[in-house]
């Protein structure tokens, strides 16, 4: 009712609506499923959350706790997940910052296949997050970024480019350029929800050459030129092969850092064969394979998850 009376009073006094849109959330629910209140004794004081986990973790809960118009349940596990996500982000950015110490943006390098895969996926995230925020769907916006950061950028891309970063030359410079671009955009997308940790990371990695505060930078604009469906398709296959080969090593009790003598990859279709050949070095170096062979036809002991025509043998 507060919104109704506010609109009526403003129209009566000034002849216009007080705002163009109104965002109305439901009630915050306690762990017992009832509306949180002091009289019920099921409330959690805000300072308690801040003191235990910090403001950024609490802000993540507020943004991701529920859809617009629905009641928002408070769960400590949601706040703790926010802490784990920030730890993942912090560790990834710390690793990247070390690898960018000798980065020179004036030296251009052609992005490689997995760089184009990651950057294309990132631009889709930029568009999706922008659209979600315009509709005040903060939950969807935050989950889209967190899913990309955790499961695409950290779990897959960083692991697949480490060998290039530890090497040198054109391959290293291409990975550096992709990382420099991607981390900044990730921080910008996250800044409205977790302003403190993003500011801390930005101030260390970018403020010297690009502005004093991340909160003074413009919102990232969707760059359609970076959308690369072919790189996405090939990159997804290469990443899936790397993932399943690492899983197989783990299943067999082989340490991830121990080389495998031989791996045979089988592709029944021409497109799969071409994609595997384009990613042979990434697969070989990331999984640590001494000899990798890509073979046209059926065979292999293990099917790559999501790709019925792609199998491998170790």
C-alpha positions in Angstrom: 0.0 0.0 0.0 2.9 2.4 0.6 3.6 2.6 -3.1 -0.1 3.4 -3.9 -0.3 6.2 -1.3 3.1 7.6 -2.4 2.0 7.7 -6.0 -1.4 9.3 -5.1 0.2 12.0 -2.9 2.8 12.8 -5.5 0.2 13.1 -8.3 -2.0 15.3 -6.1 0.9 17.6 -5.1 3.0 17.7 -8.2 0.9 16.4 -11.0 3.3 13.6 -12.0 4.3 10.1 -10.9 7.2 10.0 -8.4 9.0 7.4 -10.3 8.9 5.4 -13.6 9.0 1.9 -12.1 8.8 0.3 -8.7 10.6 -2.8 -7.5 8.6 -4.7 -4.8 10.2 -7.7 -3.1 8.4 -10.2 -0.8 9.2 -10.8 2.8 12.5 -12.0 4.2 11.8 -15.5 5.7 13.6 -17.0 8.7 15.0 -20.5 8.7 11.7 -21.7 10.0 10.0 -20.5 6.8 8.0 -17.8 8.5 8.4 -14.0 8.0 11.5 -12.8 9.8 10.6 -10.7 12.9 11.8 -9.9 16.4 8.5 -11.1 17.9 9.0 -14.6 16.4 12.6 -14.7 17.4 13.6 -16.0 14.0 15.5 -12.9 12.8 19.2 -12.5 12.0 20.7 -9.1 12.8 22.6 -7.5 9.8 25.7 -6.8 11.9 26.0 -10.5 12.7 26.1 -11.4 9.0 28.6 -8.6 8.3 30.9 -9.5 11.2 31.0 -13.2 10.2 31.2 -13.0 6.4 31.5 -9.3 5.3 29.2 -7.0 3.4 30.0 -8.4 0.0 28.8 -11.9 1.0 25.6 -10.4 2.4 25.0 -8.4 -0.7 25.3 -11.5 -2.8 22.7 -13.2 -0.7 20.4 -10.1 -1.1 20.9 -10.2 -4.9 20.6 -13.9 -5.4 18.2 -14.8 -2.5 15.0 -14.8 -4.6 13.2 -13.7 -7.7 11.5 -10.3 -7.8 8.1 -10.4 -6.3 8.7 -13.5 -4.2 9.6 -14.0 -0.6 13.3 -14.3 0.1 14.4 -17.0 2.5 17.5 -16.3 4.5 20.0 -19.2 4.6 23.5 -19.1 6.0 24.6 -21.5 3.3 23.8 -18.9 0.6 26.0 -16.3 2.4 28.8 -19.0 2.8 28.5 -19.7 -1.0 29.1 -16.0 -1.6 32.3 -16.2 0.5 33.5 -19.3 -1.5 32.8 -17.5 -4.8 34.8 -14.5 -3.7 37.6 -16.7 -2.6 37.6 -18.3 -6.1 37.5 -14.9 -7.8 40.3 -13.6 -5.6 42.6 -16.6 -6.2 42.0 -16.5 -9.9 42.7 -12.7 -10.1 45.8 -13.1 -8.0 47.1 -15.8 -10.4 46.2 -13.6 -13.4 47.8 -10.5 -11.9 51.1 -12.4 -11.6 50.9 -13.5 -15.2 50.2 -9.9 -16.3 53.2 -8.3 -14.6 55.1 -8.2 -18.0 52.0 -7.6 -20.1 52.3 -4.8 -22.7 49.0 -3.8 -24.3 50.9 -2.2 -27.2 52.2 -5.6 -28.4 49.4 -7.2 -30.3 48.9 -10.9 -30.5 46.3 -12.9 -32.5 43.9 -14.7 -30.1 43.9 -18.5 -30.2 40.9 -20.8 -30.4 40.3 -21.1 -26.7 40.8 -17.3 -26.2 38.1 -16.7 -28.8 35.9 -19.3 -27.2 36.2 -17.7 -23.8 35.8 -14.1 -25.0 32.7 -15.1 -27.1 31.1 -16.7 -24.1 32.0 -13.6 -22.0 30.3 -11.3 -24.4 27.1 -13.3 -24.2 27.3 -13.0 -20.5 27.7 -9.2 -20.8 24.5 -9.0 -22.9 22.5 -11.3 -20.6 23.6 -9.6 -17.4 22.8 -6.2 -18.9 19.3 -7.3 -20.0 18.6 -9.0 -16.6 19.6 -5.8 -14.7 17.4 -3.7 -16.9 14.5 -5.9 -15.8 15.6 -5.8 -12.1 16.2 -9.5 -12.2 19.2 -9.4 -9.9 19.2 -13.1 -9.1 19.5 -14.1 -12.7 22.1 -11.5 -13.4 24.3 -12.6 -10.5 24.0 -16.3 -11.2 24.9 -15.7 -14.9 28.2 -14.0 -13.9 29.0 -16.4 -11.1 28.4 -19.4 -13.3 30.7 -18.0 -16.0 33.4 -17.1 -13.6 33.5 -20.3 -11.7 32.7 -22.9 -14.3 33.9 -21.4 -17.6 36.7 -18.9 -16.7 38.3 -20.6 -13.6 37.6 -24.3 -14.0 38.2 -24.5 -17.7 39.8 -21.5 -19.4 42.5 -20.8 -16.8 43.5 -24.4 -16.6 43.7 -24.7 -20.4 46.0 -21.6 -20.9 48.4 -22.2 -18.0 50.9 -23.9 -20.3 50.9 -20.9 -22.6 51.3 -18.5 -19.7 54.2 -20.5 -18.4 55.8 -20.5 -21.8 56.5 -17.4 -23.9 56.2 -15.7 -27.3 53.0 -15.1 -29.2 51.0 -17.8 -27.4 51.7 -16.2 -24.0 50.9 -12.7 -25.2 47.6 -13.8 -26.7 46.6 -15.4 -23.4 47.7 -12.3 -21.5 45.6 -10.0 -23.7 42.5 -12.2 -23.3 42.9 -12.3 -19.5 43.5 -8.6 -19.2 40.3 -7.9 -21.1 38.2 -10.6 -19.5 39.1 -9.9 -15.8 38.2 -6.2 -16.2 34.8 -7.0 -17.7 34.1 -9.6 -15.0 34.9 -7.1 -12.3 32.7 -4.5 -13.9 29.8 -7.0 -14.1 30.2 -7.9 -10.4 30.9 -4.4 -9.0 27.3 -3.5 -8.3 26.8 -6.5 -6.1 30.2 -7.0 -4.5 31.7 -3.4 -4.6 34.5 -3.9 -2.1 36.4 -6.9 -3.4 36.0 -5.8 -7.0 37.4 -2.4 -6.1 40.3 -4.0 -4.2 41.2 -6.2 -7.2 40.7 -3.4 -9.7 42.9 -1.0 -7.8 45.7 -3.5 -7.9 45.4 -4.6 -11.5 44.0 -1.7 -13.4 43.9 1.6 -11.6 47.4 2.7 -12.6 46.5 3.0 -16.3 42.7 3.0 -16.5 41.2 5.1 -13.8 41.1 5.4 -10.0 38.0 3.4 -9.3 36.1 0.6 -10.9 32.9 2.4 -9.9 33.9 5.3 -12.1 34.3 3.2 -15.2 31.4 2.9 -17.7 29.3 -0.2 -17.8 30.7 -2.7 -20.3 29.0 -2.5 -23.7 28.1 -5.7 -25.6 30.7 -6.2 -28.3 29.0 -8.3 -31.0 32.3 -8.5 -33.0 33.6 -10.9 -30.3 30.8 -13.4 -30.8 32.3 -16.4 -32.6 29.9 -19.3 -32.9 32.5 -21.5 -34.6 35.1 -20.9 -31.8 32.4 -21.6 -29.3 31.5 -24.9 -30.9 35.0 -26.1 -31.3 36.1 -24.7 -27.9 33.3 -26.6 -26.1 34.4 -29.8 -27.6 38.1 -29.3 -26.7 37.2 -28.2 -23.2 34.9 -31.3 -22.8 37.7 -33.6 -24.0 40.2 -32.0 -21.5 37.6 -32.3 -18.7 36.8 -36.0 -19.4 40.5 -36.9 -19.8 41.3 -35.3 -16.5 38.4 -37.1 -14.9 39.7 -40.4 -16.3 43.1 -39.7 -14.9 41.6 -39.0 -11.5 39.4 -42.2 -11.7 42.5 -44.3 -12.4 44.4 -42.6 -9.6 46.8 -40.8 -11.9 48.0 -37.5 -10.5 46.9 -34.6 -12.8 50.5 -33.4 -13.1 51.8 -36.9 -14.1 52.2 -37.3 -17.9 50.2 -39.9 -19.8 52.2 -41.9 -22.4 49.6 -42.1 -25.1 46.0 -41.0 -25.8 44.0 -41.9 -28.9 41.0 -39.6 -29.7 38.4 -41.0 -32.1 35.9 -38.9 -34.1 33.2 -40.4 -36.3 32.3 -37.1 -38.0 34.4 -34.7 -40.1 33.5 -31.6 -38.0 34.5 -33.3 -34.7 37.7 -34.5 -36.3 38.6 -31.0 -37.5 37.8 -29.5 -34.1 39.9 -32.0 -32.3 42.8 -31.4 -34.6 42.6 -27.6 -34.1 42.8 -28.2 -30.3 45.4 -30.9 -30.2 48.1 -28.8 -28.5 45.7 -27.5 -25.9 44.6 -31.0 -25.1 48.1 -32.4 -25.0 49.6 -29.7 -22.9 46.7 -29.3 -20.4 46.2 -33.0 -19.8 49.9 -33.7 -20.1 50.0 -36.3 -22.8 53.3 -37.3 -24.3 51.8 -38.6 -27.5 48.3 -37.7 -28.7 46.7 -39.1 -31.9 43.4 -38.1 -33.5 41.8 -40.8 -35.5 38.8 -40.7 -37.9 36.3 -43.5 -37.1 34.9 -45.3 -34.2 36.8 -46.7 -31.3 38.0 -45.8 -27.8 37.0 -46.9 -24.3 35.4 -43.7 -23.0 32.8 -41.5 -24.6 33.1 -37.8 -24.2 30.1 -36.5 -22.2 27.7 -34.8 -24.6 29.5 -36.0 -27.8 28.3 -39.4 -28.8 30.7 -39.6 -31.8 33.8 -38.6 -29.8 35.6 -41.3 -27.7 39.1 -41.8 -26.3 41.5 -44.5 -25.0 44.4 -44.0 -22.6 
